[in-house]
Amino acid sequence: MTADAVRHDAPRDPELPGRLLTTERDVLIPLLRSRPDADFALRTACPGWTVRDVLAHCSAALSRVVEGRFEEGVFSPESNDRDIAERASWSNQDVVDELERGMTGAGAAIARAGGALDGVALGEWVHAGDVREAFGEPGAYAGAGLPVALRLLVRISRERGHVALRADVDDVDDPLVLGSAGSPPGRFIGAAATLVRLYAGRPVIGVHYELAGVRESELNLFG
């Protein structure tokens, strides 16, 4: 990955979120179709959610994006729970079918939204990592989509005025500069997938990394 791919001041690329979704689609959907129904009941890093719950949430969120359905309270915990409950009678493969359609079609709608929905694509990619981790797959929060996910993470963290961080990651040639440029940055040294875990609020137990000048909880981008 080059320095230009992760510059702090890089302008928004409207095609980037859709690229992340389709890249992940091509890896995740075949994996899901190969797993037995019992695996959809496995617990994930998302409190109270099984693999199926995560997938139902993701497929519902992307369907909302494609269809432009953003009623009051959308994407709140209560809204997410209703979306999951609405799919309770569906088969696992019906959920996967909806997810595949959403990952294919949401990119264009996200591109048109001017950046307001870019975080949805990043969140969906993180949830795919949650599923892979529940399955015991290697590289849960890495893989082909990682370079694109890092570019989105850099820009979204900056636009949200998040805590400043300079990250020297094993997988990238040059440092990543995340968050607000106006505050003294913290420092991270470790793997890119570990950085993703920290920003997503996912467990980092047993993972070696260095973090100074900022607390783990301050990095959580999704709350």
N, CA, C and O of each residue as an XYZ file, in Angstrom:
892
protein
N       0.844     -1.191      0.000
C       0.000      0.000      0.000
C       0.879      1.241      0.000
O       1.863      1.293      0.738
N       0.550      2.232     -0.804
C       1.381      3.418     -0.908
C       0.917      4.498      0.059
O      -0.187      4.439      0.601
N       1.783      5.488      0.262
C       1.416      6.600      1.140
C       0.220      7.356      0.588
O      -0.631      7.798      1.360
N       0.130      7.517     -0.732
C      -0.974      8.257     -1.314
C      -2.318      7.634     -0.975
O      -3.332      8.330     -0.915
N      -2.330      6.290     -0.749
C      -3.580      5.605     -0.468
C      -4.136      5.959      0.888
O      -5.319      5.734      1.141
N      -3.311      6.513      1.777
C      -3.753      6.726      3.146
C      -3.461      8.147      3.630
O      -3.415      8.377      4.839
N      -3.264      9.096      2.729
C      -3.001     10.470      3.124
C      -4.141     11.017      3.967
O      -5.315     10.765      3.696
N      -3.769     11.774      4.999
C      -4.763     12.350      5.902
C      -5.703     13.306      5.185
O      -6.882     13.391      5.530
N      -5.191     14.030      4.182
C      -5.988     15.056      3.514
C      -6.526     14.590      2.172
O      -6.936     15.419      1.361
N      -6.536     13.304      1.916
C      -7.018     12.810      0.634
C      -8.498     13.138      0.461
O      -9.274     12.955      1.398
N      -8.912     13.621     -0.725
C     -10.327     13.943     -0.941
C     -11.166     12.668     -0.993
O     -10.643     11.569     -1.183
N     -12.449     12.833     -0.822
C     -13.356     11.690     -0.866
C     -13.401     11.087     -2.258
O     -13.526     11.800     -3.253
N     -13.298      9.777     -2.317
C     -13.511      9.022     -3.540
C     -14.897      8.394     -3.427
O     -15.071      7.455     -2.650
N     -15.889      8.879     -4.175
C     -17.255      8.377     -4.008
C     -17.418      6.906     -4.369
O     -18.389      6.273     -3.956
N     -16.490      6.362     -5.125
C     -16.591      4.956     -5.525
C     -16.000      4.002     -4.486
O     -16.189      2.789     -4.575
N     -15.289      4.549     -3.509
C     -14.563      3.705     -2.562
C     -15.482      2.810     -1.722
O     -15.199      1.619     -1.594
N     -16.571      3.333     -1.146
C     -17.435      2.462     -0.344
C     -18.017      1.292     -1.143
O     -18.058      0.161     -0.657
N     -18.461      1.568     -2.353
C     -18.997      0.495     -3.185
C     -17.944     -0.540     -3.522
O     -18.232     -1.735     -3.587
N     -16.709     -0.073     -3.739
C     -15.614     -0.999     -4.020
C     -15.352     -1.907     -2.824
O     -15.097     -3.102     -2.978
N     -15.419     -1.323     -1.628
C     -15.219     -2.128     -0.428
C     -16.306     -3.190     -0.299
O     -16.022     -4.338      0.044
N     -17.550     -2.806     -0.573
C     -18.660     -3.753     -0.442
C     -18.564     -4.891     -1.457
O     -18.770     -6.052     -1.105
N     -18.256     -4.570     -2.702
C     -18.201     -5.636     -3.701
C     -16.977     -6.528     -3.512
O     -17.032     -7.728     -3.781
N     -15.886     -5.947     -3.053
C     -14.704     -6.769     -2.748
C     -15.034     -7.752     -1.634
O     -14.684     -8.930     -1.711
N     -15.705     -7.268     -0.606
C     -16.079     -8.149      0.502
C     -17.144     -9.153      0.078
O     -17.115    -10.308      0.504
N     -18.066     -8.727     -0.744
C     -19.110     -9.636     -1.240
C     -18.510    -10.880     -1.888
O     -18.960    -12.000     -1.645
N     -17.494    -10.667     -2.710
C     -16.921    -11.772     -3.463
C     -16.200    -12.785     -2.581
O     -15.935    -13.910     -3.006
N     -15.886    -12.382     -1.354
C     -15.238    -13.292     -0.408
C     -16.250    -13.867      0.574
O     -16.245    -15.066      0.851
N     -17.116    -13.005      1.100
C     -18.017    -13.407      2.174
C     -19.164    -14.298      1.706
O     -19.466    -15.300      2.354
N     -19.800    -13.953      0.604
C     -20.992    -14.708      0.183
C     -20.672    -16.170     -0.094
O     -21.406    -17.040      0.375
N     -19.605    -16.484     -0.840
C     -19.286    -17.910     -1.008
C     -19.009    -18.610      0.319
O     -19.376    -19.772      0.491
N     -18.368    -17.918      1.256
C     -18.112    -18.513      2.567
C     -19.433    -18.826      3.270
O     -19.596    -19.910      3.831
N     -20.369    -17.891      3.242
C     -21.653    -18.105      3.905
C     -22.430    -19.252      3.270
O     -23.061    -20.041      3.972
N     -22.385    -19.343      1.966
C     -23.134    -20.398      1.289
C     -22.527    -21.780      1.533
O     -23.181    -22.799      1.310
N     -21.284    -21.808      1.988
C     -20.626    -23.096      2.247
C     -20.824    -23.590      3.674
O     -20.457    -24.724      3.982
N     -21.398    -22.763      4.556
C     -21.490    -23.127      5.964
C     -22.828    -23.776      6.282
O     -23.848    -23.397      5.707
N     -22.839    -24.746      7.186
C     -24.100    -25.372      7.600
C     -24.941    -24.404      8.429
O     -24.427    -23.425      8.971
N     -26.234    -24.689      8.521
C     -27.133    -23.809      9.260
C     -26.702    -23.637     10.713
O     -26.911    -22.571     11.293
N     -26.110    -24.660     11.302
C     -25.709    -24.572     12.707
C     -24.719    -23.440     12.944
O     -24.696    -22.853     14.026
N     -23.902    -23.127     11.942
C     -22.894    -22.075     12.114
C     -23.515    -20.685     12.207
O     -22.892    -19.760     12.727
N     -24.726    -20.537     11.712
C     -25.382    -19.237     11.768
C     -25.864    -18.906     13.184
O     -26.245    -17.770     13.470
N     -25.843    -19.909     14.063
C     -26.241    -19.694     15.458
C     -25.047    -19.397     16.360
O     -25.220    -19.213     17.564
N     -23.835    -19.347     15.798
C     -22.656    -19.054     16.604
C     -22.708    -17.627     17.123
O     -23.233    -16.735     16.457
N     -22.163    -17.416     18.313
C     -22.114    -16.082     18.894
C     -21.005    -15.265     18.239
O     -20.005    -15.814     17.776
N     -21.195    -13.952     18.207
C     -20.206    -13.049     17.612
C     -19.697    -12.071     18.668
O     -20.123    -12.101     19.823
N     -18.774    -11.203     18.244
C     -18.245    -10.173     19.139
C     -19.269     -9.096     19.449
O     -19.044     -8.284     20.346
N     -20.384     -9.064     18.734
C     -21.449     -8.096     18.979
C     -22.339     -8.637     20.087
O     -22.978     -9.673     19.901
N     -22.400     -7.973     21.227
C     -23.132     -8.510     22.382
C     -24.569     -8.911     22.046
O     -25.357     -8.105     21.550
N     -24.888    -10.174     22.327
C     -26.243    -10.675     22.137
C     -26.578    -11.095     20.725
O     -27.681    -11.587     20.483
N     -25.666    -10.918     19.780
C     -25.959    -11.219     18.391
C     -25.237    -12.477     17.926
O     -24.050    -12.668     18.187
N     -25.986    -13.328     17.232
C     -25.410    -14.481     16.552
C     -24.940    -14.058     15.156
O     -25.141    -12.922     14.726
N     -24.312    -15.003     14.471
C     -23.930    -14.757     13.077
C     -25.149    -14.351     12.265
O     -25.100    -13.394     11.492
N     -26.238    -15.081     12.443
C     -27.448    -14.761     11.685
C     -27.939    -13.347     12.000
O     -28.336    -12.614     11.093
N     -27.914    -12.962     13.266
C     -28.351    -11.618     13.640
C     -27.502    -10.551     12.956
O     -28.024     -9.563     12.440
N     -26.189    -10.762     12.960
C     -25.298     -9.804     12.303
C     -25.627     -9.698     10.821
O     -25.702     -8.600     10.271
N     -25.821    -10.840     10.180
C     -26.104    -10.839      8.748
C     -27.457    -10.203      8.449
O     -27.600     -9.482      7.461
N     -28.455    -10.466      9.300
C     -29.775     -9.867      9.097
C     -29.702     -8.352      9.267
O     -30.326     -7.607      8.512
N     -28.942     -7.903     10.253
C     -28.740     -6.458     10.432
C     -28.084     -5.851      9.208
O     -28.516     -4.810      8.713
N     -27.034     -6.505      8.718
C     -26.304     -5.981      7.552
C     -27.177     -5.952      6.310
O     -27.193     -4.957      5.585
N     -27.904     -7.035      6.058
C     -28.737     -7.091      4.858
C     -29.852     -6.054      4.924
O     -30.200     -5.446      3.912
N     -30.413     -5.851      6.117
C     -31.464     -4.846      6.275
C     -30.914     -3.441      6.063
O     -31.536     -2.621      5.388
N     -29.752     -3.166      6.638
C     -29.156     -1.838      6.504
C     -28.872     -1.503      5.048
O     -29.152     -0.393      4.596
N     -28.318     -2.459      4.316
C     -28.008     -2.206      2.913
C     -29.271     -2.085      2.072
O     -29.306     -1.308      1.118
N     -30.306     -2.842      2.412
C     -31.579     -2.703      1.697
C     -32.162     -1.321      1.906
O     -32.716     -0.727      0.982
N     -32.037     -0.805      3.130
C     -32.504      0.554      3.403
C     -31.748      1.567      2.548
O     -32.343      2.502      2.011
N     -30.445      1.381      2.424
C     -29.635      2.301      1.627
C     -30.065      2.255      0.167
O     -30.246      3.298     -0.462
N     -30.227      1.058     -0.371
C     -30.606      0.907     -1.777
C     -31.969      1.528     -2.039
O     -32.174      2.179     -3.064
N     -32.913      1.325     -1.099
C     -34.291      1.783     -1.290
C     -34.530      3.191     -0.761
O     -35.609      3.750     -0.957
N     -33.535      3.769     -0.092
C     -33.684      5.115      0.445
C     -34.686      5.209      1.578
O     -35.392      6.210      1.697
N     -34.760      4.180      2.413
C     -35.716      4.154      3.539
C     -34.994      4.562      4.828
O     -34.343      3.734      5.465
N     -35.107      5.797      5.198
C     -34.420      6.320      6.380
C     -35.416      7.036      7.289
O     -35.364      8.257      7.437
N     -36.316      6.277      7.892
C     -37.284      6.873      8.804
C     -36.601      7.326     10.091
O     -35.442      6.990     10.331
N     -37.303      8.075     10.903
C     -36.745      8.567     12.156
C     -36.267      7.401     13.024
O     -36.968      6.402     13.188
N     -35.067      7.547     13.573
C     -34.524      6.511     14.444
C     -33.836      5.375     13.711
O     -33.444      4.390     14.336
N     -33.683      5.491     12.401
C     -33.048      4.421     11.630
C     -31.618      4.189     12.118
O     -30.910      5.139     12.452
N     -31.201      2.935     12.157
C     -29.883      2.485     12.597
C     -29.676      2.628     14.107
O     -28.567      2.421     14.600
N     -30.719      2.975     14.832
C     -30.628      2.946     16.294
C     -30.688      1.493     16.756
O     -31.104      0.629     15.983
N     -30.286      1.199     17.992
C     -30.392     -0.189     18.478
C     -31.804     -0.745     18.351
O     -31.980     -1.918     18.020
N     -32.807      0.080     18.612
C     -34.195     -0.384     18.519
C     -34.568     -0.702     17.073
O     -35.231     -1.702     16.796
N     -34.135      0.158     16.161
C     -34.396     -0.078     14.742
C     -33.689     -1.332     14.261
O     -34.258     -2.124     13.510
N     -32.444     -1.514     14.696
C     -31.701     -2.708     14.302
C     -32.388     -3.973     14.800
O     -32.482     -4.963     14.075
N     -32.866     -3.937     16.039
C     -33.551     -5.111     16.590
C     -34.830     -5.417     15.815
O     -35.156     -6.584     15.596
N     -35.553     -4.386     15.401
C     -36.769     -4.611     14.607
C     -36.425     -5.222     13.255
O     -37.121     -6.123     12.786
N     -35.363     -4.742     12.630
C     -34.957     -5.304     11.334
C     -34.635     -6.786     11.462
O     -35.023     -7.588     10.612
N     -33.930     -7.142     12.519
C     -33.584     -8.546     12.735
C     -34.839     -9.365     12.979
O     -34.979    -10.458     12.431
N     -35.761     -8.848     13.800
C     -36.990     -9.577     14.114
C     -37.855     -9.771     12.875
O     -38.512    -10.802     12.732
N     -37.861     -8.790     11.983
C     -38.655     -8.903     10.758
C     -38.184    -10.036      9.862
O     -38.936    -10.512      9.012
N     -36.946    -10.469     10.046
C     -36.392    -11.535      9.219
C     -36.340    -12.878      9.953
O     -35.710    -13.822      9.478
N     -36.985    -12.958     11.080
C     -36.917    -14.163     11.904
C     -37.466    -15.398     11.192
O     -37.001    -16.512     11.434
N     -38.444    -15.207     10.323
C     -39.041    -16.356      9.631
C     -38.311    -16.715      8.346
O     -38.657    -17.703      7.698
N     -37.315    -15.935      7.969
C     -36.571    -16.208      6.747
C     -35.591    -17.354      6.965
O     -35.132    -17.592      8.082
N     -35.282    -18.050      5.896
C     -34.198    -19.033      5.973
C     -32.864    -18.296      6.000
O     -32.778    -17.126      5.627
N     -31.831    -18.994      6.445
C     -30.500    -18.383      6.442
C     -30.097    -17.953      5.041
O     -29.508    -16.889      4.855
N     -30.414    -18.777      4.065
C     -30.019    -18.444      2.702
C     -30.812    -17.277      2.144
O     -30.308    -16.547      1.290
N     -32.055    -17.080      2.608
C     -32.806    -15.888      2.207
C     -32.097    -14.623      2.705
O     -32.013    -13.626      1.989
N     -31.587    -14.680      3.944
C     -30.843    -13.547      4.492
C     -29.579    -13.301      3.668
O     -29.245    -12.158      3.356
N     -28.885    -14.377      3.322
C     -27.669    -14.247      2.521
C     -27.992    -13.666      1.143
O     -27.235    -12.849      0.619
N     -29.113    -14.085      0.560
C     -29.516    -13.548     -0.746
C     -29.728    -12.037     -0.664
O     -29.266    -11.291     -1.527
N     -30.434    -11.590      0.386
C     -30.666    -10.151      0.538
C     -29.348     -9.416      0.754
O     -29.139     -8.326      0.221
N     -28.468    -10.021      1.536
C     -27.164     -9.402      1.778
C     -26.380     -9.262      0.485
O     -25.771     -8.220      0.240
N     -26.386    -10.285     -0.337
C     -25.663    -10.220     -1.610
C     -26.220     -9.104     -2.500
O     -25.459     -8.362     -3.121
N     -27.538     -8.992     -2.556
C     -28.136     -7.917     -3.363
C     -27.725     -6.547     -2.823
O     -27.421     -5.634     -3.591
N     -27.720     -6.414     -1.495
C     -27.356     -5.133     -0.906
C     -25.908     -4.775     -1.142
O     -25.594     -3.626     -1.449
N     -25.022     -5.743     -1.002
C     -23.600     -5.479     -1.216
C     -23.310     -5.147     -2.673
O     -22.334     -4.460     -2.977
N     -24.152     -5.631     -3.565
C     -23.994     -5.344     -4.989
C     -24.547     -3.975     -5.351
O     -23.950     -3.251     -6.149
N     -25.684     -3.619     -4.767
C     -26.395     -2.428     -5.212
C     -26.215     -1.176     -4.392
O     -26.558     -0.091     -4.862
N     -25.685     -1.279     -3.168
C     -25.653     -0.110     -2.279
C     -24.586      0.906     -2.659
O     -24.708      2.080     -2.311
N     -23.553      0.486     -3.357
C     -22.448      1.390     -3.658
C     -22.877      2.656     -4.387
O     -22.401      3.748     -4.077
N     -23.769      2.510     -5.348
C     -24.201      3.674     -6.126
C     -24.956      4.668     -5.241
O     -24.760      5.878     -5.352
N     -25.816      4.153     -4.368
C     -26.572      5.033     -3.475
C     -25.653      5.726     -2.473
O     -25.840      6.903     -2.165
N     -24.665      4.997     -1.968
C     -23.712      5.593     -1.032
C     -22.891      6.671     -1.728
O     -22.622      7.720     -1.141
N     -22.493      6.427     -2.961
C     -21.714      7.418     -3.716
C     -22.491      8.715     -3.871
O     -21.922      9.801     -3.768
N     -23.805      8.603     -4.120
C     -24.643      9.791     -4.339
C     -24.890     10.574     -3.046
O     -25.262     11.746     -3.094
N     -24.688      9.940     -1.906
C     -25.034     10.558     -0.616
C     -24.006     11.566     -0.149
O     -24.209     12.206      0.883
N     -22.906     11.733     -0.875
C     -21.936     12.769     -0.561
C     -21.076     12.522      0.656
O     -20.432     13.445      1.153
N     -21.051     11.293      1.146
C     -20.212     10.963      2.294
C     -21.009     10.591      3.533
O     -20.470      9.981      4.456
N     -22.293     10.953      3.564
C     -23.110     10.716      4.756
C     -23.271      9.240      5.072
O     -23.485      8.877      6.229
N     -23.170      8.378      4.058
C     -23.393      6.951      4.265
C     -22.118      6.123      4.122
O     -22.175      4.894      4.150
N     -20.982      6.774      3.970
C     -19.738      6.019      3.791
C     -19.455      5.108      4.987
O     -18.904      4.019      4.832
N     -19.834      5.563      6.172
C     -19.618      4.752      7.362
C     -20.397      3.467      7.359
O     -20.012      2.508      8.028
N     -21.504      3.422      6.607
C     -22.277      2.179      6.507
C     -21.424      1.098      5.846
O     -21.394     -0.043      6.307
N     -20.735      1.458      4.768
C     -19.894      0.484      4.073
C     -18.778     -0.024      4.976
O     -18.490     -1.221      5.007
N     -18.150      0.892      5.711
C     -17.083      0.481      6.615
C     -17.632     -0.419      7.709
O     -17.006     -1.417      8.065
N     -18.802     -0.075      8.248
C     -19.411     -0.904      9.280
C     -19.777     -2.286      8.779
O     -19.632     -3.269      9.505
N     -20.251     -2.371      7.539
C     -20.584     -3.674      6.973
C     -19.331     -4.542      6.834
O     -19.367     -5.747      7.084
N     -18.237     -3.919      6.436
C     -16.985     -4.667      6.304
C     -16.515     -5.177      7.664
O     -16.038     -6.306      7.776
N     -16.649     -4.352      8.689
C     -16.284     -4.789     10.041
C     -17.164     -5.952     10.467
O     -16.669     -6.919     11.045
N     -18.454     -5.874     10.193
C     -19.353     -6.976     10.557
C     -18.998     -8.267      9.817
O     -19.154     -9.359     10.362
N     -18.524     -8.141      8.589
C     -18.046     -9.338      7.891
C     -16.884     -9.958      8.658
O     -16.765    -11.181      8.735
N     -16.028     -9.110      9.226
C     -14.957     -9.605     10.078
C     -15.489    -10.294     11.322
O     -14.932    -11.300     11.762
N     -16.571     -9.756     11.896
C     -17.190    -10.401     13.057
C     -17.632    -11.815     12.718
O     -17.460    -12.743     13.508
N     -18.207    -11.962     11.526
C     -18.674    -13.280     11.092
C     -17.503    -14.228     10.869
O     -17.537    -15.378     11.306
N     -16.466    -13.743     10.187
C     -15.307    -14.608      9.948
C     -14.662    -15.042     11.263
O     -14.227    -16.185     11.402
N     -14.606    -14.125     12.219
C     -14.022    -14.491     13.507
C     -14.872    -15.542     14.215
O     -14.329    -16.473     14.810
N     -16.185    -15.409     14.159
C     -17.071    -16.401     14.766
C     -16.877    -17.772     14.126
O     -16.984    -18.797     14.800
N     -16.597    -17.788     12.843
C     -16.354    -19.046     12.126
C     -14.953    -19.605     12.377
O     -14.667    -20.743     12.005
N     -14.089    -18.825     12.997
C     -12.713    -19.259     13.201
C     -11.850    -19.119     11.969
O     -10.822    -19.784     11.846
N     -12.264    -18.250     11.047
C     -11.492    -18.026      9.823
C     -10.282    -17.135     10.136
O     -10.380    -16.239     10.974
N      -9.162    -17.366      9.484
C      -7.986    -16.515      9.712
C      -8.176    -15.134      9.101
O      -8.939    -14.961      8.150
N      -7.470    -14.153      9.661
C      -7.502    -12.805      9.103
C      -8.879    -12.187      9.099
O      -9.307    -11.622      8.093
N      -9.590    -12.290     10.234
C     -10.987    -11.851     10.280
C     -11.166    -10.409      9.838
O     -12.081    -10.111      9.070
N     -10.313     -9.508     10.306
C     -10.455     -8.087      9.979
C      -9.338     -7.637      9.039
O      -8.776     -6.551      9.188
N      -9.039     -8.480      8.090
C      -7.992     -8.175      7.116
C      -8.508     -8.576      5.727
O      -9.667     -8.322      5.401
N      -7.675     -9.184      4.935
C      -8.111     -9.664      3.634
C      -8.059     -8.605      2.553
O      -7.464     -7.542      2.725
N      -8.697     -8.919      1.433
C      -8.599     -8.093      0.226
C      -9.160     -6.694      0.420
O      -8.713     -5.755     -0.237
N     -10.136     -6.539      1.314
C     -10.750     -5.231      1.497
C      -9.999     -4.312      2.435
O     -10.356     -3.140      2.552
N      -8.969     -4.805      3.108
C      -8.297     -4.009      4.135
C      -7.726     -2.683      3.615
O      -7.933     -1.662      4.271
N      -7.023     -2.637      2.482
C      -6.495     -1.341      2.015
C      -7.589     -0.296      1.806
O      -7.411      0.872      2.152
N      -8.713     -0.715      1.242
C      -9.819      0.221      1.027
C     -10.436      0.636      2.356
O     -10.764      1.806      2.557
N     -10.593     -0.327      3.264
C     -11.158     -0.022      4.576
C     -10.298      0.994      5.323
O     -10.834      1.877      5.993
N      -8.986      0.884      5.219
C      -8.097      1.833      5.887
C      -8.256      3.233      5.312
O      -8.235      4.215      6.054
N      -8.411      3.329      4.012
C      -8.616      4.647      3.394
C      -9.896      5.286      3.909
O      -9.923      6.481      4.203
N     -10.955      4.491      4.019
C     -12.208      5.017      4.558
C     -12.061      5.390      6.027
O     -12.579      6.415      6.470
N     -11.357      4.560      6.772
C     -11.172      4.816      8.196
C     -10.428      6.126      8.427
O     -10.804      6.903      9.305
N      -9.389      6.376      7.658
C      -8.633      7.620      7.779
C      -9.546      8.821      7.537
O      -9.559      9.765      8.328
N     -10.300      8.785      6.457
C     -11.129      9.947      6.119
C     -12.297     10.120      7.080
O     -12.575     11.240      7.510
N     -12.988      9.038      7.428
C     -14.149      9.145      8.308
C     -13.732      9.615      9.693
O     -14.420     10.432     10.306
N     -12.607      9.104     10.191
C     -12.147      9.537     11.515
C     -11.814     11.026     11.513
O     -12.037     11.717     12.507
N     -11.279     11.520     10.397
C     -10.967     12.944     10.288
C     -12.248     13.771     10.236
O     -12.365     14.777     10.935
N     -13.207     13.353      9.411
C     -14.430     14.128      9.231
C     -15.272     14.171     10.498
O     -16.010     15.131     10.724
N     -15.168     13.154     11.311
C     -15.929     13.121     12.566
C     -15.190     13.804     13.714
O     -15.672     13.815     14.847
N     -14.017     14.374     13.423
C     -13.254     15.052     14.464
C     -12.818     14.121     15.568
O     -12.758     14.508     16.735
N     -12.514     12.888     15.196
C     -12.141     11.869     16.170
C     -10.768     12.177     16.762
O     -10.027     13.003     16.229
N     -10.436     11.515     17.857
C      -9.153     11.708     18.514
C      -8.016     11.467     17.516
O      -8.086     10.549     16.699
N      -6.988     12.283     17.586
C      -5.875     12.194     16.640
C      -4.973     11.012     16.968
O      -4.693     10.735     18.135
N      -4.526     10.324     15.936
C      -3.649      9.164     16.120
C      -2.716      9.032     14.917
O      -3.141      9.141     13.767
N      -1.454      8.798     15.204
C      -0.474      8.439     14.172
C      -0.240      6.941     14.320
O       0.163      6.467     15.381
N      -0.496      6.206     13.251
C      -0.428      4.746     13.315
C       0.653      4.226     12.390
O       0.592      4.423     11.176
N       1.647      3.560     12.968
C       2.660      2.846     12.197
C       2.252      1.381     12.179
O       2.414      0.658     13.162
N       1.720      0.962     11.039
C       1.184     -0.391     10.961
C       2.093     -1.285     10.128
O       2.728     -0.845      9.169
N       2.132     -2.528     10.517
C       3.047     -3.479      9.893
C       2.774     -3.651      8.406
O       3.685     -3.954      7.636
N       1.509     -3.457      7.997
C       1.090     -3.797      6.649
C       1.146     -2.614      5.676
O       0.817     -2.773      4.501
N       1.556     -1.435      6.145
C       1.524     -0.223      5.323
C       2.904      0.432      5.334
O       3.567      0.471      6.370
N       3.336      0.945      4.181
C       4.673      1.513      4.060
C       4.854      2.785      4.881
O       5.899      2.974      5.503
N       3.850      3.657      4.890
C       3.965      4.953      5.556
C       2.913      5.072      6.659
O       1.892      4.385      6.620
N       3.159      5.943      7.644
C       2.214      6.072      8.758
C       0.830      6.535      8.298
O       0.702      7.269      7.318
N      -0.192      6.099      9.016
C      -1.546      6.602      8.832
C      -1.763      7.729      9.840
O      -1.353      7.623     10.996
N      -2.401      8.794      9.403
C      -2.728      9.898     10.295
C      -4.244      9.969     10.372
O      -4.909     10.338      9.403
N      -4.782      9.614     11.529
C      -6.228      9.505     11.689
C      -6.737     10.580     12.641
O      -5.991     11.091     13.476
N      -8.006     10.912     12.504
C      -8.642     11.826     13.426
C      -8.326     13.282     13.165
O      -7.910     13.656     12.069
N      -8.529     14.101     14.190
C      -8.398     15.551     14.082
C      -6.937     15.959     13.984
O      -6.122     15.601     14.834
N      -6.615     16.719     12.930
C      -5.232     17.150     12.723
C      -4.823     18.236     13.710
O      -3.635     18.531     13.840
N      -5.789     18.837     14.409
C      -5.465     19.962     15.266
C      -5.082     19.607     16.685
O      -4.752     20.501     17.465
N      -5.112     18.347     17.046
C      -4.793     17.956     18.423
C      -3.542     17.090     18.439
O      -3.243     16.422     17.449
N      -2.796     17.090     19.563
C      -1.597     16.247     19.635
C      -1.985     14.780     19.435
O      -2.871     14.279     20.127
N      -1.336     14.090     18.502
C      -1.757     12.718     18.213
C      -1.234     11.700     19.211
O      -0.154     11.857     19.780
N      -2.029     10.648     19.412
C      -1.533      9.468     20.086
C      -0.694      8.671     19.110
O      -0.511      9.078     17.962
N      -0.186      7.545     19.558
C       0.701      6.741     18.711
C       0.325      5.276     18.819
O       0.159      4.741     19.915
N       0.195      4.638     17.673
C      -0.084      3.202     17.596
C       0.998      2.527     16.785
O       1.421      3.045     15.752
N       1.449      1.372     17.250
C       2.364      0.522     16.496
C       1.819     -0.896     16.550
O       1.631     -1.447     17.635
N       1.568     -1.482     15.406
C       1.040     -2.841     15.382
C       0.500     -3.181     14.004
O       0.809     -2.506     13.023
N      -0.297     -4.218     13.936
C      -0.867     -4.680     12.667
C      -2.081     -3.855     12.281
O      -2.787     -3.338     13.147
N      -2.326     -3.731     10.990
C      -3.472     -2.976     10.502
C      -4.779     -3.579     11.000
O      -5.700     -2.843     11.356
N      -4.874     -4.900     11.032
C      -6.100     -5.543     11.513
C      -6.357     -5.227     12.980
O      -7.512     -5.130     13.394
N      -5.305     -5.065     13.771
C      -5.461     -4.690     15.174
C      -5.972     -3.263     15.285
O      -6.813     -2.965     16.133
N      -5.467     -2.380     14.431
C      -5.962     -1.001     14.403
C      -7.459     -0.992     14.099
O      -8.217     -0.255     14.729
N      -7.881     -1.800     13.146
C      -9.306     -1.903     12.816
C     -10.099     -2.372     14.030
O     -11.158     -1.822     14.330
N      -9.598     -3.376     14.722
C     -10.283     -3.878     15.918
C     -10.481     -2.759     16.939
O     -11.557     -2.632     17.522
N      -9.459     -1.961     17.151
C      -9.552     -0.889     18.133
C     -10.590      0.151     17.724
O     -11.387      0.588     18.553
N     -10.587      0.549     16.463
C     -11.550      1.546     16.008
C     -12.968      0.993     15.965
O     -13.932      1.754     16.050
N     -13.103     -0.313     15.835
C     -14.426     -0.938     15.805
C     -14.887     -1.389     17.187
O     -16.001     -1.892     17.334
N     -14.034     -1.211     18.206
C     -14.396     -1.639     19.543
C     -14.458     -3.143     19.697
O     -15.247     -3.659     20.488
N     -13.622     -3.855     18.938
C     -13.603     -5.314     18.998
C     -12.474     -5.793     19.905
O     -11.500     -5.068     20.104
N     -12.588     -7.002     20.460
C     -11.578     -7.504     21.402
C     -10.190     -7.576     20.784
O     -10.034     -7.913     19.610
N      -9.185     -7.254     21.592
C      -7.784     -7.338     21.164
C      -6.990     -8.182     22.154
O      -5.784     -7.994     22.310
N      -7.658     -9.096     22.808
C      -7.017     -9.954     23.808
C      -5.959    -10.833     23.131
O      -6.223    -11.476     22.115
N      -4.769    -10.846     23.711
C      -3.703    -11.698     23.192
C      -3.016    -11.157     21.959
O      -2.178    -11.840     21.370
N      -3.355     -9.935     21.552
C      -2.761     -9.319     20.363
C      -1.694     -8.318     20.810
O      -1.942     -7.491     21.687
N      -0.516     -8.397     20.208
C       0.574     -7.491     20.591
C       0.498     -6.208     19.780
O       0.444     -6.235     18.550
N       0.494     -5.070     20.497
C       0.559     -3.755     19.859
C       0.981     -2.743     20.911
O       0.954     -3.030     22.107
N       1.372     -1.554     20.456
C       1.726     -0.464     21.358
C       0.772      0.704     21.125
O       0.485      1.064     19.982
N       0.280      1.296     22.220
C      -0.627      2.430     22.134
C      -0.232      3.434     23.211
O      -0.151      3.082     24.387
N       0.013      4.676     22.819
C       0.445      5.706     23.769
C      -0.285      7.011     23.480
O      -0.574      7.326     22.325
N      -0.581      7.769     24.532
C      -1.189      9.082     24.378
C      -2.677      9.081     24.145
O      -3.271     10.148     23.996
N      -3.298      7.925     24.110
C      -4.736      7.804     23.902
C      -5.185      6.465     24.465
O      -4.443      5.483     24.418
N      -6.398      6.427     24.998
C      -6.935      5.183     25.543
C      -7.645      4.382     24.456
O      -8.143      4.946     23.482
N      -7.686      3.067     24.632
C      -8.379      2.205     23.671
C      -9.814      2.666     23.469
O     -10.296      2.725     22.338
N     -10.497      2.992     24.558
C     -11.908      3.374     24.459
C     -12.109      4.636     23.634
O     -13.174      4.819     23.045
N     -11.117      5.502     23.578
C     -11.233      6.739     22.815
C     -11.179      6.493     21.305
O     -11.621      7.337     20.525
N     -10.650      5.365     20.896
C     -10.526      5.090     19.475
C     -11.805      4.532     18.867
O     -11.988      4.587     17.651
N     -12.691      3.996     19.698
C     -13.915      3.365     19.188
C     -14.727      4.365     18.354
O     -15.249      5.350     18.877
N     -14.821      4.093     17.069
C     -15.468      5.019     16.142
C     -16.971      4.818     16.076
O     -17.709      5.725     15.693
N     -17.426      3.626     16.451
C     -18.831      3.283     16.289
C     -19.628      3.371     17.583
O     -20.853      3.252     17.555
N     -18.965      3.576     18.711
C     -19.667      3.727     19.975
C     -20.153      2.412     20.547
O     -20.764      2.391     21.615
